[in-house]
Amino acid sequence: MPIHGAAEAVHIGESELPFVDLGDGTLLQLLHVDLGAGLWVVRVRFPPARVIDRHHHTGSVFAVTFSGTWWYAEYPDSVNTTGSYLFEPAHSVHTLTVGDDGADVWFAINGANIGLADDGSITGVTDARSVLSSYVALCEAAGLDHSRILVLGRSD
């Protein structure tokens, strides 16, 4: 749903956008991308004991935990649980670790996610444009409707 100068609020119900499997049991629901600002808003359902490779973001990240537990391996005493809010400043290096109960988390991510190897070299880059492209491709491969994604900054 490309938006050009929206004049009213846009509502997207929980069931109006599908969750897609990223191939490892992690389920992703893309809610909103702003290609001009580099913002991507996702809901992620992580399977139990999932570990996301070490990375940092080029912009700030905001997270709200709907259920489950997760933390950054680098900060094991700061465990996110149901209802937790997390602010993450740009360039904070971390390894997302999920508890044995899995986790359901909403993220608003500004900029790119930069994957890092142990030696600090870059292993991958994910940003608003690439997450939109991947999500659309996964939806289409599964025959799922993705027309309700809120997309800003795209001309089509």
C-alpha positions as CSV (number, residue, x, y, z in Angstrom):
1,M,0.0,0.0,0.0
2,P,2.2,2.9,-1.2
3,I,1.2,6.1,0.6
4,H,1.7,9.5,-1.1
5,G,1.0,12.4,1.4
6,A,-1.5,10.4,3.5
7,A,-4.0,12.7,5.1
8,E,-5.5,10.3,7.6
9,A,-4.3,7.6,9.9
10,V,-3.7,4.1,8.3
11,H,-4.8,1.1,10.3
12,I,-3.5,-2.4,9.6
13,G,-5.0,-5.2,11.6
14,E,-2.8,-8.0,13.0
15,S,-4.2,-10.5,10.5
16,E,-4.0,-8.3,7.4
17,L,-0.3,-9.0,6.8
18,P,1.2,-12.5,6.9
19,F,4.1,-13.8,8.9
20,V,6.6,-15.5,6.6
21,D,9.2,-18.1,7.7
22,L,12.8,-16.9,7.1
23,G,13.9,-20.5,6.8
24,D,15.0,-21.1,10.3
25,G,11.7,-21.0,12.1
26,T,11.8,-17.3,12.6
27,L,8.6,-15.6,11.5
28,L,8.6,-12.1,10.1
29,Q,5.7,-9.7,9.6
30,L,6.7,-6.5,7.7
31,L,4.4,-3.7,8.8
32,H,5.9,-0.5,7.4
33,V,8.9,0.7,5.4
34,D,10.0,4.3,4.7
35,L,12.5,4.0,1.9
36,G,13.4,7.6,2.0
37,A,14.1,7.6,5.8
38,G,15.5,4.1,5.9
39,L,12.9,3.0,8.5
40,W,11.6,-0.6,8.7
41,V,9.0,-1.7,11.2
42,V,8.7,-5.5,11.8
43,R,7.1,-7.9,14.1
44,V,9.3,-11.0,14.6
45,R,8.4,-14.3,16.3
46,F,11.6,-16.0,17.3
47,P,11.7,-19.8,18.0
48,P,13.1,-20.9,21.3
49,A,16.8,-20.6,21.8
50,R,17.4,-18.7,18.6
51,V,20.6,-16.7,18.3
52,I,20.9,-13.9,15.8
53,D,24.5,-13.3,14.6
54,R,26.4,-10.4,16.1
55,H,25.5,-7.1,14.4
56,H,24.9,-3.4,14.8
57,H,22.5,-0.9,13.3
58,T,23.4,2.4,11.6
59,G,20.5,4.1,13.3
60,S,18.5,3.7,16.5
61,V,16.2,0.7,17.2
62,F,13.1,0.6,19.3
63,A,11.6,-2.7,20.5
64,V,8.5,-3.8,22.4
65,T,8.2,-7.4,23.6
66,F,4.8,-9.0,23.3
67,S,5.8,-12.3,24.8
68,G,8.7,-14.5,25.6
69,T,12.2,-13.5,26.7
70,W,15.3,-12.3,24.8
71,W,18.5,-10.4,25.6
72,Y,21.8,-9.4,24.1
73,A,24.6,-11.8,24.9
74,E,26.8,-8.8,25.7
75,Y,24.2,-7.6,28.3
76,P,22.9,-10.8,29.9
77,D,21.4,-9.0,32.9
78,S,19.1,-6.9,30.7
79,V,16.4,-9.5,29.8
80,N,13.4,-8.3,27.8
81,T,10.2,-9.9,28.9
82,T,6.5,-9.4,28.1
83,G,5.8,-5.7,28.0
84,S,9.5,-4.6,28.0
85,Y,10.6,-1.6,25.9
86,L,14.1,-1.4,24.6
87,F,15.9,1.6,23.1
88,E,19.1,0.8,21.3
89,P,21.4,3.5,20.1
90,A,23.1,3.4,16.7
91,H,26.3,1.3,16.4
92,S,25.6,-0.7,19.6
93,V,27.2,-4.1,18.8
94,H,25.2,-7.1,20.1
95,T,24.1,-10.7,19.7
96,L,20.4,-11.2,20.1
97,T,19.6,-14.3,22.1
98,V,16.2,-15.8,22.6
99,G,15.1,-17.7,25.7
100,D,13.7,-21.2,25.8
101,D,10.1,-19.9,25.5
102,G,10.8,-18.0,22.2
103,A,9.8,-14.4,21.8
104,D,7.4,-12.2,19.9
105,V,8.9,-8.7,19.4
106,W,8.0,-5.5,17.5
107,F,11.0,-3.5,16.2
108,A,11.3,-0.1,14.6
109,I,14.7,0.0,12.9
110,N,16.3,3.1,11.5
111,G,19.0,2.5,8.9
112,A,20.8,-0.8,8.1
113,N,21.5,-3.9,10.1
114,I,25.2,-4.7,9.6
115,G,26.2,-8.3,10.3
116,L,29.6,-8.8,11.8
117,A,32.0,-11.7,11.8
118,D,34.2,-12.4,14.9
119,D,37.0,-10.4,13.4
120,G,34.7,-7.4,12.8
121,S,34.4,-7.8,9.1
122,I,31.0,-7.3,7.5
123,T,29.0,-10.5,6.8
124,G,25.8,-8.9,5.4
125,V,23.7,-5.8,5.2
126,T,19.9,-5.6,5.6
127,D,18.0,-2.4,5.2
128,A,14.5,-1.1,4.5
129,R,14.8,-1.8,0.8
130,S,16.2,-5.3,1.1
131,V,13.7,-6.4,3.8
132,L,10.8,-5.1,1.7
133,S,12.2,-7.0,-1.4
134,S,12.8,-10.2,0.7
135,Y,9.4,-10.1,2.4
136,V,7.5,-9.5,-0.9
137,A,9.4,-12.4,-2.5
138,L,8.6,-14.8,0.4
139,C,5.0,-13.8,0.4
140,E,4.6,-14.3,-3.3
141,A,6.4,-17.7,-3.2
142,A,3.9,-18.8,-0.6
143,G,0.9,-17.2,-2.4
144,L,0.3,-14.7,0.5
145,D,-1.2,-11.3,0.1
146,H,1.3,-8.5,1.0
147,S,-0.7,-5.6,-0.4
148,R,-1.3,-4.0,3.1
149,I,2.4,-3.2,3.8
150,L,2.7,0.5,4.5
151,V,5.3,1.7,2.1
152,L,6.5,5.3,2.0
153,G,9.1,6.7,-0.4
154,R,8.2,4.6,-3.4
155,S,6.7,6.0,-6.5
156,D,4.6,3.0,-7.7
